[in-house]
Amino acid sequence: MIIMSNNAPFWFIKNGDKLIQCTKEAFDQAIREGKSVWYRSYANKKTEKIAQQLEASRMALLAKPDLPTKLRTVLTNPQNVVDVQVVFVDDPLFWEKESKLVKYR
């Protein structure tokens, strides 16, 4: 488990190379819509970098047209995405490993 920074959290929606700062509600809506997001306020740069890799793997899976519906639902649930990025951030390949589980087939 990582420790979040004491700084105020910042939520962003990625639009190409641009980051658009938004509210938590807009952040959650972007996750539901399958858009790429970025959370800023991790305790250190290493954790932030791993979280970015984790988000990249989530977006790569969402780009697959044959992604099982159950897995797509998990990947677009804001609670799952934020929890994974906060709790499992030390495993940037989490989504790839998770996608191979039988329960999503």
Residue pairs with C-beta under 8 A, 6 or more apart in sequence:
1 86
1 87
2 42
2 43
2 47
2 86
2 87
2 89
2 90
3 43
4 41
4 42
4 43
4 86
5 41
5 42
5 43
7 41
8 41
9 24
9 39
9 40
9 41
10 21
10 39
10 40
10 41
11 21
11 22
11 23
11 24
11 26
11 27
11 37
11 38
11 39
11 40
12 19
12 20
12 21
12 22
12 27
12 37
12 38
12 39
12 40
13 19
13 20
13 22
13 26
13 27
13 30
13 35
13 36
13 37
13 38
14 20
14 35
14 36
14 37
14 38
19 38
22 30
27 37
27 39
27 78
28 78
30 36
30 37
31 37
31 76
31 77
31 78
31 81
31 82
32 76
32 77
32 78
33 76
34 62
34 72
34 75
34 76
36 55
36 59
37 55
37 81
38 52
38 55
39 51
39 82
39 85
40 48
42 48
42 51
42 89
47 89
47 90
50 89
50 90
50 91
50 92
51 85
51 89
53 92
53 93
54 84
54 85
54 88
54 89
54 91
54 92
54 94
54 95
55 85
57 92
57 93
57 94
57 95
57 96
58 75
58 81
58 95
61 67
61 71
61 75
61 95
61 96
61 99
62 72
62 75
62 76
67 75
67 99
68 104
68 105
70 103
70 104
70 105
71 98
71 99
71 104
74 80
74 98
74 104
75 81
75 95
84 94
84 95
88 94
91 97
98 104
